[in-house]
Amino acid sequence: MFDQIVFAGGGNRCWWQGGFWDVVRPELGLRPRVITGISAGAATACMLYTRDTEWVMRYYSEALRHNRKNAYWGNLLRKEPVFPHYRIYRQALLDIYGEAFATLAQAPEIRVGISHVPRWLGARSAVAAGLIAYNIEKYVRKTLHPTLGQTLGFRPEFVRAQDCASVEALADLILQSSCTPPFTPVLRRDGRPVLDGGMVDNVPVSALDETPGKVLVLVTRLYPRPQMFVVPHGAQQRFYVQPSRKVPISSWDYTNPAQMQLAYNLGRSDGERFLQQMPDLDARASMSV
């Protein structure tokens, strides 16, 4: 039904996408040809084709069981990482994808977005400029597809998950797509600094093929729009779905894995609502062609 699917970024909020997918995929028989994803949205897309979601939640419950803080300021004196996220996240990606890495070859083409920093800025200056632009778009402009990052010179690149020769290379790609200092260090790809793909657009529709058909776009935060709406784009009909309420978990909170289950449950509930309203959305899309 949906030839292409978009998984927006959002850190832990992307558990909502997992719940939504687990309800909607079997009912609609989803077999997309292309998936585009940013940050944890890309991680979720790869997860859905390598592991059972419930297994992954159990994994995180164990992995985060002894992590009590999101910042260990005492580590400054020991010259050790203050934020535990990068170490935990990278190991999780290796453990989750490792055993079933080869199965990604049979998955849809998964395009993972990263942001190259402007050439006129150094790595640290680019981080500051990118984070300021990102937060202006998120909290002030609340735009669905931001433009400020590209205006500053951030450039998107999409890399196929299937082009990664090893699970380590895939983990590095996902981390580059998720690069958000100070939770992660500044990362490099081919020797050049990169940041979270959301610095250009957290909802990566630009990586879609321009082929006619229906596209499902799963965003993870609330925009001043209906929960479900259709946007015509040439011969495409893009079906946007956002959570019915704020997803009950913070993007980089690694202290409360129980909230992952709450985010997942909300996704399941919204998936059931989507299935009920799908005929009406289809009718509205047909009238807009």
C-alpha positions as CSV (number, residue, x, y, z in Angstrom):
1,M,0.0,0.0,0.0
2,F,2.8,2.4,1.0
3,D,5.7,2.2,-1.4
4,Q,7.9,4.4,0.7
5,I,8.0,5.2,4.5
6,V,9.7,8.0,6.4
7,F,10.9,7.5,10.0
8,A,11.6,10.9,11.6
9,G,14.2,11.3,14.2
10,G,13.4,11.8,17.9
11,G,15.6,9.8,20.2
12,N,13.6,7.7,22.6
13,R,10.4,9.2,21.1
14,C,10.9,6.8,18.2
15,W,9.6,3.9,20.4
16,W,6.3,5.4,19.4
17,Q,7.1,4.4,15.8
18,G,7.9,0.9,16.9
19,G,4.4,0.5,18.5
20,F,2.7,2.1,15.5
21,W,4.5,-0.2,13.1
22,D,3.8,-3.4,15.1
23,V,0.0,-2.7,14.8
24,V,-0.2,-1.3,11.3
25,R,2.3,-3.5,9.4
26,P,0.5,-6.8,9.8
27,E,-2.9,-5.3,9.1
28,L,-1.9,-3.5,5.9
29,G,0.8,-6.0,4.9
30,L,3.4,-3.2,4.6
31,R,6.2,-4.0,2.3
32,P,7.8,-0.7,1.5
33,R,10.4,-0.5,-1.2
34,V,12.3,2.5,0.4
35,I,12.6,3.7,4.0
36,T,14.2,7.0,4.8
37,G,15.2,7.7,8.4
38,I,17.1,10.2,10.6
39,S,18.9,9.4,13.9
40,A,16.9,7.1,16.1
41,G,14.2,6.9,13.4
42,A,16.8,5.2,11.2
43,A,17.9,3.0,14.1
44,T,14.3,2.0,14.6
45,A,13.8,1.2,10.9
46,C,16.9,-1.1,11.0
47,M,15.7,-2.6,14.3
48,L,12.3,-3.5,12.9
49,Y,14.0,-5.7,10.3
50,T,16.5,-7.4,12.6
51,R,14.8,-7.9,16.0
52,D,11.5,-8.2,17.7
53,T,10.6,-4.9,19.4
54,E,9.8,-6.6,22.7
55,W,13.2,-8.2,22.7
56,V,14.8,-4.8,22.2
57,M,12.9,-3.2,25.1
58,R,14.0,-6.1,27.4
59,Y,17.5,-5.5,26.2
60,Y,17.4,-1.8,27.1
61,S,15.7,-2.5,30.5
62,E,18.8,-4.6,31.4
63,A,21.3,-2.2,29.7
64,L,20.0,0.8,31.6
65,R,19.3,-1.0,34.9
66,H,22.3,0.5,36.7
67,N,22.5,3.8,34.9
68,R,21.1,6.3,37.4
69,K,22.1,9.6,35.8
70,N,22.2,11.3,32.4
71,A,25.2,13.2,33.4
72,Y,28.1,12.3,35.7
73,W,29.7,15.6,36.4
74,G,32.3,14.1,38.7
75,N,33.9,12.5,35.6
76,L,35.2,15.9,34.7
77,L,37.8,15.5,37.4
78,R,38.8,12.0,36.1
79,K,38.8,13.2,32.5
80,E,36.2,10.6,31.6
81,P,33.0,11.1,29.6
82,V,30.3,13.0,31.5
83,F,27.5,11.7,29.4
84,P,27.0,7.9,29.2
85,H,24.8,7.9,26.1
86,Y,27.4,7.3,23.4
87,R,28.9,4.2,25.0
88,I,25.5,2.7,25.8
89,Y,24.0,3.5,22.4
90,R,26.9,2.1,20.4
91,Q,27.0,-1.1,22.3
92,A,23.2,-1.4,22.0
93,L,23.4,-1.0,18.2
94,L,26.1,-3.7,18.0
95,D,24.1,-6.1,20.2
96,I,20.7,-5.5,18.5
97,Y,21.9,-5.7,14.9
98,G,24.8,-8.1,15.3
99,E,23.2,-11.5,15.2
100,A,20.7,-10.6,12.4
101,F,22.9,-8.1,10.4
102,A,22.8,-10.2,7.3
103,T,19.0,-10.1,7.1
104,L,19.2,-6.4,6.3
105,A,20.2,-7.4,2.8
106,Q,16.6,-8.6,2.2
107,A,15.0,-5.5,4.0
108,P,13.7,-2.5,2.1
109,E,16.4,0.0,1.0
110,I,17.0,2.0,4.2
111,R,18.5,5.5,3.6
112,V,20.1,7.0,6.7
113,G,20.5,10.8,6.8
114,I,23.5,12.7,8.2
115,S,24.3,16.4,8.1
116,H,27.6,17.7,6.9
117,V,28.6,20.9,8.7
118,P,29.2,24.1,6.7
119,R,32.7,24.4,5.3
120,W,33.0,28.0,6.7
121,L,32.6,26.8,10.3
122,G,34.8,24.8,12.5
123,A,33.4,21.7,14.2
124,R,32.7,23.4,17.5
125,S,31.2,26.5,15.9
126,A,29.1,24.3,13.7
127,V,27.7,22.4,16.7
128,A,26.7,25.7,18.4
129,A,25.1,27.1,15.2
130,G,23.4,23.9,14.4
131,L,21.9,23.4,17.8
132,I,20.7,27.0,17.9
133,A,19.0,26.7,14.5
134,Y,17.5,23.3,15.4
135,N,15.9,24.7,18.6
136,I,14.6,27.8,16.8
137,E,12.9,25.5,14.3
138,K,11.6,23.2,17.0
139,Y,10.3,25.6,19.6
140,V,9.8,28.9,17.8
141,R,8.9,28.3,14.2
142,K,7.6,24.7,14.7
143,T,8.0,24.0,11.1
144,L,7.3,20.6,9.7
145,H,10.2,20.8,7.3
146,P,12.8,23.3,8.5
147,T,15.0,25.4,6.2
148,L,17.3,27.3,8.6
149,G,20.0,24.6,8.8
150,Q,20.4,24.5,5.0
151,T,20.4,28.3,4.9
152,L,23.4,28.2,7.3
153,G,25.1,25.7,5.0
154,F,24.4,22.3,6.5
155,R,24.3,19.8,3.7
156,P,22.4,16.5,3.9
157,E,23.8,13.1,2.8
158,F,21.9,9.8,2.7
159,V,23.8,6.6,3.0
160,R,22.2,3.2,2.5
161,A,22.2,0.9,5.5
162,Q,22.8,-2.0,3.0
163,D,26.0,-0.4,1.9
164,C,27.6,-0.9,5.4
165,A,30.0,-3.9,5.1
166,S,29.8,-4.8,8.8
167,V,27.6,-4.2,11.9
168,E,30.3,-1.9,13.2
169,A,30.0,0.3,10.1
170,L,26.2,0.3,10.5
171,A,26.5,1.4,14.1
172,D,28.9,4.1,13.1
173,L,26.5,5.4,10.5
174,I,23.5,5.4,12.9
175,L,25.6,7.3,15.5
176,Q,26.7,9.8,12.9
177,S,23.0,10.4,12.0
178,S,22.4,10.8,15.8
179,C,25.4,13.0,16.6
180,T,24.1,15.5,19.1
181,P,26.8,16.9,21.4
182,P,27.2,16.9,24.3
183,F,25.4,13.5,24.5
184,T,27.7,12.3,21.8
185,P,31.2,13.5,20.8
186,V,31.5,15.3,17.5
187,L,31.8,12.5,14.9
188,R,33.4,12.4,11.5
189,R,32.6,10.7,8.3
190,D,35.4,10.4,5.7
191,G,37.4,12.8,7.8
192,R,34.8,15.5,7.9
193,P,32.6,16.5,11.0
194,V,29.0,15.5,10.8
195,L,26.0,16.1,13.0
196,D,22.5,14.7,13.5
197,G,20.6,14.5,10.3
198,G,17.8,16.5,11.9
199,M,20.0,19.6,11.6
200,V,18.8,19.8,8.0
201,D,15.4,18.2,8.3
202,N,14.2,15.8,11.1
203,V,11.5,14.5,8.7
204,P,13.6,13.4,5.7
205,V,11.2,13.5,2.8
206,S,14.0,14.9,0.6
207,A,15.5,11.4,0.3
208,L,12.3,9.9,-1.1
209,D,12.1,8.8,-4.7
210,E,9.8,11.0,-6.8
211,T,7.8,8.0,-8.0
212,P,4.0,8.1,-7.9
213,G,2.2,6.4,-5.0
214,K,1.5,6.6,-1.3
215,V,4.1,7.5,1.3
216,L,3.7,7.0,5.0
217,V,5.5,9.7,7.2
218,L,5.9,8.9,10.9
219,V,6.8,12.0,12.9
220,T,7.5,11.8,16.6
221,R,6.7,15.2,18.0
222,L,3.6,17.4,17.9
223,Y,3.1,20.0,15.2
224,P,0.2,22.5,14.9
225,R,-1.6,20.3,12.4
226,P,-4.2,17.5,12.6
227,Q,-2.9,14.2,14.0
228,M,-3.3,12.7,10.5
229,F,-3.1,14.7,7.3
230,V,-2.3,14.2,3.6
231,V,0.1,16.4,1.6
232,P,0.1,16.0,-2.2
233,H,3.5,16.1,-3.7
234,G,3.4,15.8,-7.5
235,A,2.0,12.3,-8.2
236,Q,2.6,11.3,-4.6
237,Q,0.3,11.3,-1.6
238,R,2.1,11.7,1.6
239,F,0.2,10.5,4.7
240,Y,1.6,12.2,7.8
241,V,0.9,10.7,11.2
242,Q,2.0,12.4,14.5
243,P,1.4,11.1,18.0
244,S,-2.0,11.9,19.5
245,R,-0.3,13.5,22.5
246,K,3.2,14.3,23.6
247,V,5.3,11.0,23.7
248,P,5.9,10.4,27.4
249,I,9.7,10.1,27.3
250,S,12.6,12.5,26.7
251,S,14.8,12.0,23.7
252,W,18.0,11.4,25.6
253,D,16.8,10.1,28.9
254,Y,18.7,6.9,29.7
255,T,17.6,6.6,33.3
256,N,14.0,5.3,33.0
257,P,13.6,2.5,30.5
258,A,10.0,1.9,31.8
259,Q,9.0,5.0,29.8
260,M,10.0,3.3,26.6
261,Q,7.1,0.9,27.1
262,L,4.8,3.9,27.6
263,A,5.9,5.4,24.3
264,Y,5.6,2.1,22.6
265,N,2.0,1.6,24.0
266,L,1.0,5.1,22.7
267,G,2.3,4.1,19.3
268,R,0.2,1.0,19.3
269,S,-2.9,3.0,20.3
270,D,-2.3,5.5,17.6
271,G,-1.7,2.7,15.1
272,E,-5.2,1.3,15.9
273,R,-6.7,4.8,15.4
274,F,-4.9,5.2,12.1
275,L,-6.4,1.9,10.8
276,Q,-9.9,3.1,11.8
277,Q,-9.4,6.5,10.0
278,M,-7.5,5.2,7.0
279,P,-10.6,5.0,4.7
280,D,-11.4,8.7,5.4
281,L,-7.8,9.7,4.7
282,D,-7.8,7.7,1.5
283,A,-11.0,9.5,0.4
284,R,-9.5,12.9,1.1
285,A,-6.3,12.0,-0.7
286,S,-8.3,10.9,-3.8
287,M,-10.2,14.2,-3.8
288,S,-7.0,16.2,-3.7
289,V,-5.4,14.5,-6.8
